[in-house]
Amino acid sequence: MKTWDVYRKDFINYLKIERGLAENSIFAYQADLEKLSEFCKARSIPPEKVDLSILKQFIADLYDLGLSARSQARIISGVKQFFEFLVLEEIREDDPSDLLELPKIGKKLPVFLSIEEVDKLLQAVDLSKAEGHRNKAMLETMYSCGLRVSELINLKFSNLFFNEGFLRVIGKGNKERLVPVSKSVEKEIDLYVTGTRQHMKIQPGHEDFVFLNRRGRQLTRVMIFTIVKNLALSIGLKKKVSPHTFRHSFATHLIEGGANLRAIQEMLGHESITTTEIYTHLDQSYIREAIISFHPRNKK
């Protein structure tokens, strides 16, 4: 009989190799499964002997620790994935998590910027500094293409097709998608490349990455968060802004402009349309106008 640690390692390898999940997702699954394994190891319960009552005790413990419904739901989701894996590998015949219910979570509407706020942030970039054009190009790319921060830092020249008018983006689970690219993005990247970047000493292995730090290496997620936070402070923006806010703003402004929801889903790389639908709640006036304009009963 294998130990919890061995099963956990096998599960992580499965997520990496078979499922092709992103590192951040794998890290989250690993952390959540560790909570269950510690709970069970303290009671000498191996994975093969876990039943629904034990899982309910585990969830009750999470509640007692004061974890939010959202955090509990994420952990339960990871637990379900783990037991599905055990059944798939024929380690167990049954899945004790089948009847485990997720706590109800209220929809949290994402923070987004107005078009004027986006413009103010872009104008606040200090172009006299060495990293100025790089920062402006990054913000413009995130906003105009709706990229996740991980997609931005992994953007490569080999995935830029300016002549054809699109970027190839490698999203979650290494899934590829094509995103239309605006002339403003092309212009800002060109200014950065022909200005700052061509004078840098680029480290081996980092030549294809578009955005680099001062040492000629690929940028980190933390660095992007810091840049955005400092810019927001510089213009006195009261909203809690992160790199993801530009992605939310991208989707919201497309919805407001009348873009097709399926097209936005494709551009954002959402697996499910329900994930994209949250943006329809952000501007009820747009929804009302759309219904009035297009419903046949309103055309009489």
HELIX and SHEET records of a PDB file:
HELIX    1   1 TRP A    4  ILE A   17  1                                  14    
HELIX    2   2 GLU A   23  LYS A   41  1                                  19    
HELIX    3   3 PRO A   47  LYS A   49  5                                   3    
HELIX    4   4 LEU A   52  ASP A   64  1                                  13    
HELIX    5   5 ALA A   69  LEU A   88  1                                  20    
HELIX    6   6 ILE A  115  GLN A  123  1                                   9    
HELIX    7   7 GLY A  132  CYS A  145  1                                  14    
HELIX    8   8 VAL A  149  ILE A  153  1                                   5    
HELIX    9   9 PHE A  157  ASN A  159  5                                   3    
HELIX   10  10 LYS A  172  ASN A  174  5                                   3    
HELIX   11  11 LYS A  183  THR A  194  1                                  12    
HELIX   12  12 ARG A  197  HIS A  199  5                                   3    
HELIX   13  13 ARG A  221  SER A  234  1                                  14    
HELIX   14  14 PRO A  243  GLU A  256  1                                  14    
HELIX   15  15 LEU A  261  LEU A  268  1                                   8    
HELIX   16  16 ILE A  273  GLU A  277  1                                   5    
HELIX   17  17 ILE A  278  HIS A  281  5                                   4    
HELIX   18  18 GLN A  284  PHE A  294  1                                  11    
HELIX   19  19 PRO A  296  ASN A  298  5                                   3    
SHEET    1   A 3 LEU A 160  PHE A 161  0                                        
SHEET    2   A 3 PHE A 166  ILE A 170 -1                                        
SHEET    3   A 3 GLU A 176  PRO A 180 -1                                        
END                                                                             
